[in-house]
Amino acid sequence: RKMESATFKKGQKSATGTAEAEETEVLLQLQHGQSRPLLKVSWNMFGTYFLLSTVCLVICDVFLFSIPKLLRLFLEFIEDQEAPSWHGYFYAFTMFLLACLQTLFEQRYMYMCLVLGLRLKTAVTGLVYRKILLMSNTSRKAATVGEIVNLVSVDTQKLMDLIIYFNGTWLAPIRIIICFVFLWQLLGPSALASIAVFLFLLPLNFMITKKRSQFQEAQMKYKDERAKLTNAILSDMKVIKLYGWEKTFMEKVLGIRRQELQALKRSQILFAASLASFHSSTFLIAFVMFAVYTLVDNTHVLDAQKAFVSLTLINILNTAHSFLPFSINAAVQAKVSLNRLAAFLNLEELNPKSSSRNTSECGELFITIRNGTFCWSKETSPCLRRINLTIPQGSLLAVVGQVGAGKSSLLSALLGELEKVDGCVTMKGTAAYVPQQAWIQNASVEDNILFGKEMDETWFNRVIDACALQPDLESFPVGRKSEIGEKGINISGGQKQRVNLARAVYQKASIYLLDDPLSAVDAHVGQHIFEHVLGPNSLLKDKTRVLVTHAINILPQADNIVFLVDGMISEIGSYQELIQRNGAFAEFLHSHITAEEKAGAGFPAIGDTRGTITSRNGPSQEKLFSDNSVKSSAVGRETIPASEGSTTAAAAEGRLTKGEKTQHGRVNTLVYAAYLKATGFPLCAYIIVLFTCQQAVSFCRGYWLSLWTDDPTHNGTQQHTELRVGVFGALGVIQALGRFASTAAVLLGGVLASHKLFVQLLTNVARSPMVFFEQTPIGNLLNRFSREMDAVDSVIPDKLKSLLGFLFNLLEIYLVIIVATPRAAMAIVPLTLLYAAFQHFYVITSCQLRRREAASRSPIYSHISETFQGSSVIRAYKDQERFILKSNFLVDENQRICFPGAVADRWLATNLEFLGNGIVLFAALFAAMGRTHLSPGTAGFSISYALQITGVLNWMVRSWTEIENNIVSVERVREYLRTPKEAPWTLSGKLQGQVWPTEGRIEFRNYSLRYRPNLELALKCVNLTINGQEKIGITGRTGAGKSTLAAGLLRLVEAAEGAILIDGQDIAQLGLHDLRTKITVIPQDPVLFSGSLRMNLDPLNQYTDADIWTALELTQLKNFVADLPDQLEYKCTDQGENLSTGQKQLVCLARALLQKAKILVLDEATAAVDLETDLQIQSTLRTQFKHSTVLTIAHRINTIMDCNRILVLENGRVAEFDAPEHLIAQKGLFYRLMEESGLA
């Protein structure tokens, strides 16, 4: 507890992250290239410290090689019965002292490496984060959030591993050479035979390592692919659930995962072969040396001194050998990771010269583009051509045009987001940007609006009122302090856009770039916003405003209008000038009016919309923007629900998302049981048998050697030498095979467990209801799928293999010491208990630190994901520095937990090795005391094994600790087993063999809905019947419950009471996929996945190309797709970023046309397209879905005027439900909404 309060208190931000990353960045800018500059820069920063750590390791090796020399002297003492006793005690204590000094220097080396690793991790994470803020559009296609998360989690860890293991690449060969020199001194030319064996085995191991690195590269490639797809799925889970696509996308992920595990399986088999060959090589060296030494010359006697000092040297050789594959493996993996990092850091960056901010090179005017030609990337054709535009200070410029004309691109060009091919762009002053797809941070409403600025209470309240957010804030659990989920998942599209707008207004910038901010709000809120925020008498009246819009009724109030056609300015001028010219703009306007008149034909009391065109004093100038209803606007779906249980602290703070849970104490034994169950209990039993057998063979081999050394000599030769050599060799070969079989079994068992646990994780996440994704930050989920699964894939099996190897080795050593010197048991038992106490004390702390470290990583990943999505907004506000500071702070918080963990590791290792050295001391003392009845062979057998105990015990406890630390990953992967799940996807027996629905009749019976317990009802006692094939328009003010009705129909949220029946079937009795696949939804926010256009249109691969082209033709996309490089196979980037928002919405419509369901739900589906395209789409839907029931949720009243009936919702209740002409005649709420839209 004390440790927690001391270490984790939020204090001042340390400057570690800033210093390391900035220094690295400056050095890197001096030398661009491949991975070498990155390596060179790292060396310049950290080289001196690394060299100091290397000195510690060299001193440690000096003490390491002193011990065999002392052992030789000690065995001479045992053999020489005349030598004084104090010699033996002196040798014993000197061995103990040298071993302790070796421990201290080795642990100092490890500590310095770990500190260096943390510094490198900070620098690399900072570099990667800064790169995200500079990436060009081309680069954003080349990298996804999942891949970037892999860079700062998996690849950075590989570089940290290299720091520890790198010295092994050159020091291990030196150790091997020194061992051979000492062996030559002991056995003469026979030692040359061992060099021959070593040289024979070396190429074999390098071949294995090289082949393994190829499999590891393949595994990393699949890992990235999986991370990319997983990120896309988690980001857009709502759409996947709406369409019932979970199984399809799960199969895609599992397909990639199978390939990843196949590569891992091959890599692990080679790893087992590599380890077995290295361990066997030490036996082979001993076998060949002893065989050559004794068989070539009969007079050579293998005594205890020669045999067991040689074995001690060979054990050092073994350590060097086993260190070498890890070192080579670490170097290979680090090289791959370094190349991946270098490739990412060398991705193309935005050209800072694309837009000149706060300079005057293009004259004195406020915003100027001269002869500007722009493209999204160097490889693509220009999206804007020959743009000449001057925007005076304080004016309102409206940008209009068809879908895909280049409206959003024009704003991006002003911000410097596009590649400038030609021309000059200047913006003088600070800019605020509102993107078409709102970018929301996972923070409170207040923090989203302030965006790093100081709170000015008066200005804040004025901004809230102007953006019509006051009613929403009043309905939120704790008002403006209420938390918004990631990507604004728990608020409506309209609210997201208004929060974005409020953020921009609050900044008090001099230039406002607004990308269609009125499309996501209904008419009266749009009018209120225009009057109070954008119009001639608004908060921004003195600011320069560039407004992309589809709302033609506000155009008369713009100072100037730019009309774009195919990326070129067709016309520019005031509203009156453009009308009088009677050019492309007037034609565009005329087509809108004609469309509107068609939409309104036959209904009384609809005013002549031409008034808005012909006169600036017409209806548009009158009190169009009355705010009488804004104040009463209630919030239904658009309530930010508090966390479950309003009594909790989280609810009191208005928090929605749940932070990472941190368990306390040691890991529950059930977690181990779950891992073993995933491995398979029969396989576990088989592994234990294999380890027992191979260790028993190892004991027999050592005991056989002690008997051999004690063989009496006759006439200067030993008897039965050939038999001794033969049996010794046979036992060694059997042990080598056992070692390979047992290691491979553990590693492959790990792959098996990893597969089952991954399937469990994926299934549990996919089966979770939408509320789970609203409450769980994407960083938490990505953490499970990347870092935690990486630990389950590789770390746990590797450490388990080590633990079992060391455990059985330890049992063998104890057996040897007790058989040789039974009195040593008196020392071994208490020292072992002390070991257990140290380990127990350490593991509790270590596990807690590991959990906290894992929990502190998730915010880093969430911040990276959020920054990647909103980088254009952050750049527009020139707020990069604040986001970098937050990244540094999050990294520092993570490092503050990593550091005590590293120190605790060193504390444990030092104490354990001192205890191990104590066992060596007692083994030697008891041997010295009992030398009169102890044979030299038995004494050598005992002490040479005792010398191994330090390393074995240390590594065993470390392996156990690593397992306990990493088994936390299994705990976290299985955490979602216990979260609530949604209803079954399919129910056997229901609808089997039936065609359902046949009519599409929908009946709501006393239907009520709430988003979570303890919240108010979002829909209250809805009773209505919609007939089959009827076309229903659903309208109401923002937050009336329109989207909530659709959510209830699709069971994204289950009913609080009442029922919905479709063709007489209660939908609550159906499987979710049985229901959702029969209803087609076009959601408010268009969603596309990374992949081909064809995959996005038909993820289940159910339709022919002809069907797809027909759907594209019906949605006005045929010509656009036909002109694309690969047509249907055209690669959509992550989130469909290479298409405009309008085009994405049309792709979603084409997807719906392919499905031809009996029930179609359009949720604000045409908000992002211009009115003409909107009406064309409505016409297409009327013809294509004439035999279907269509529910259209709309805030453009004219899009639902030709519906059979209109449902008007207010405060979650049915306010009106009748034919449009009857509702107009009643002059109720619907009529008032029409008035606000300028239609009545």
HELIX and SHEET records of a PDB file:
HELIX    1   1 LYS A    2  PHE A    8  1                                   7    
HELIX    2   2 THR A   16  LEU A   30  1                                  15    
HELIX    3   3 SER A   35  GLU A   79  1                                  45    
HELIX    4   4 SER A   85  ILE A  132  1                                  48    
HELIX    5   5 ASN A  137  ALA A  142  1                                   6    
HELIX    6   6 VAL A  145  ASN A  150  1                                   6    
HELIX    7   7 LEU A  151  ASP A  155  3                                   5    
HELIX    8   8 THR A  156  TYR A  165  1                                  10    
HELIX    9   9 GLY A  168  LEU A  187  1                                  20    
HELIX   10  10 GLY A  188  SER A  190  5                                   3    
HELIX   11  11 ALA A  191  SER A  235  1                                  45    
HELIX   12  12 MET A  237  TYR A  243  1                                   7    
HELIX   13  13 GLU A  246  LEU A  295  1                                  50    
HELIX   14  14 ALA A  304  LEU A  345  1                                  42    
HELIX   15  15 PRO A  352  SER A  354  5                                   3    
HELIX   16  16 LYS A  407  LEU A  415  1                                   9    
HELIX   17  17 VAL A  445  LEU A  450  1                                   6    
HELIX   18  18 GLU A  457  ALA A  466  1                                  10    
HELIX   19  19 GLN A  470  SER A  475  1                                   6    
HELIX   20  20 GLY A  479  LYS A  481  5                                   3    
HELIX   21  21 GLU A  486  GLY A  488  5                                   3    
HELIX   22  22 GLY A  493  TYR A  506  1                                  14    
HELIX   23  23 ALA A  523  ILE A  529  1                                   7    
HELIX   24  24 PHE A  530  LEU A  534  3                                   5    
HELIX   25  25 ILE A  552  GLN A  557  5                                   6    
HELIX   26  26 TYR A  575  ARG A  581  1                                   7    
HELIX   27  27 ALA A  584  GLY A  600  1                                  17    
HELIX   28  28 GLY A  611  THR A  614  1                                   4    
HELIX   29  29 PRO A  619  GLN A  621  5                                   3    
HELIX   30  30 ALA A  649  ALA A  652  1                                   4    
HELIX   31  31 THR A  669  THR A  679  1                                  11    
HELIX   32  32 PHE A  681  THR A  709  1                                  29    
HELIX   33  33 THR A  721  ALA A  766  1                                  46    
HELIX   34  34 MET A  770  GLN A  775  1                                   6    
HELIX   35  35 ILE A  778  ASN A  783  1                                   6    
HELIX   36  36 ARG A  784  GLU A  788  3                                   5    
HELIX   37  37 MET A  789  ASP A  790  1                                   2    
HELIX   38  38 ALA A  791  VAL A  795  3                                   5    
HELIX   39  39 ILE A  796  ALA A  820  1                                  25    
HELIX   40  40 PRO A  822  ALA A  824  5                                   3    
HELIX   41  41 ALA A  825  ALA A  876  1                                  52    
HELIX   42  42 GLN A  880  MET A  929  1                                  50    
HELIX   43  43 PRO A  936  VAL A  973  1                                  38    
HELIX   44  44 GLU A  975  LEU A  977  5                                   3    
HELIX   45  45 LYS A 1042  LEU A 1049  1                                   8    
HELIX   46  46 ILE A 1067  GLN A 1069  5                                   3    
HELIX   47  47 LEU A 1072  ARG A 1076  1                                   5    
HELIX   48  48 LEU A 1093  LEU A 1097  1                                   5    
HELIX   49  49 ASP A 1105  LEU A 1114  1                                  10    
HELIX   50  50 LYS A 1118  ALA A 1122  1                                   5    
HELIX   51  51 GLN A 1127  GLU A 1129  5                                   3    
HELIX   52  52 ASP A 1134  GLY A 1136  5                                   3    
HELIX   53  53 THR A 1141  GLN A 1155  1                                  15    
HELIX   54  54 LEU A 1171  GLN A 1184  1                                  14    
HELIX   55  55 ILE A 1197  ILE A 1200  5                                   4    
HELIX   56  56 PRO A 1220  GLN A 1226  1                                   7    
HELIX   57  57 LEU A 1229  GLU A 1236  1                                   8    
SHEET    1   A 4 SER A 356  ARG A 357  0                                        
SHEET    2   A 4 GLU A 419  MET A 427  1                                        
SHEET    3   A 4 ILE A 367  CYS A 375 -1                                        
SHEET    4   A 4 LEU A 384  ILE A 391 -1                                        
SHEET    1   B 6 ALA A 431  VAL A 434  0                                        
SHEET    2   B 6 ILE A 511  ASP A 515  1                                        
SHEET    3   B 6 THR A 544  VAL A 548  1                                        
SHEET    4   B 6 LEU A 396  GLY A 401  1                                        
SHEET    5   B 6 ASN A 560  VAL A 565  1                                        
SHEET    6   B 6 MET A 568  GLY A 573 -1                                        
SHEET    1   C 2 THR A 713  HIS A 714  0                                        
SHEET    2   C 2 THR A 717  GLN A 718 -1                                        
SHEET    1   D 4 LEU A1019  ILE A1026  0                                        
SHEET    2   D 4 ILE A1002  LEU A1009 -1                                        
SHEET    3   D 4 ALA A1055  ILE A1062 -1                                        
SHEET    4   D 4 GLN A1065  ASP A1066 -1                                        
SHEET    1   E 6 ILE A1079  ILE A1082  0                                        
SHEET    2   E 6 ILE A1159  ASP A1163  1                                        
SHEET    3   E 6 THR A1189  ILE A1193  1                                        
SHEET    4   E 6 LYS A1031  GLY A1036  1                                        
SHEET    5   E 6 ARG A1205  GLU A1210  1                                        
SHEET    6   E 6 ARG A1213  ASP A1218 -1                                        
SHEET    1   F 2 GLY A1091  SER A1092  0                                        
SHEET    2   F 2 LYS A1131  CYS A1132 -1                                        
END                                                                             
